Amino acid sequence: MISHPFITGLLVGFSLIIAFGAQNIFILNHGLMRLYVFPIVLFCSLADFTLIWLGIAGIDYFEDSLELYKAEILAFAASWLFLYAIFKFKSAVVCDILRENSGPGYASFGRTLGTLFIVTFGNPHVYIDTMFLIGTISMQFSGVEKSFYGLGACLASLIFFFSLGYPPQYLFTLPHLF
């Protein structure tokens, strides 16, 4: 059992964000093109931060009425997370690549952020992951522990998005080894 809420938040955050979906493909694609990388990864990180804290605060709001069903809700969240991981693994194996730029040239900054907004907030899984699952798991913590848990989940998002956006920029600049 993990005892520190920060580590729990970090591990839960990584376990949810690591599955490749449209948003992650979008970031990777722009990292490879070296196009708007910093604003994209910053936007994704801030969006996750907002949804994580809304999930934790939202669960706090309903926690008194849900106290009777706390064990069942946590069991449901764990079951959902397990099934969701299986489905995400399957979709990673049979991946459809999202391409924003189907024609020649590059999209404008505004169009890129508009597309990113839709890819981020139009995905129902972002709400299930950040608000429902992270929020529900936060029910086991109280007071300052919830803050540490939320900070761990936010750090996982920050590390993941920046690690996804920046390393691809250097992928084709490495010396050829063979």
Secondary structure, DSSP 4 states (H G I P E B T S, - for coil): ----HHHHHHHHHHHHHSS--HHHHHHHHHHHHT-SHHHHHHHHHHHHHHHHHHHHHHHHHHHHHHGGGHHHHHHHHHHHHHHHHHHHHHHHHTPPPP-S--SSS---HHHHHHHHHHHHHT-HHHIIIIIIIHHHHGGG--THHHHHHHHHHHHHHHHHHHHHHSGGGGTTTSPP--
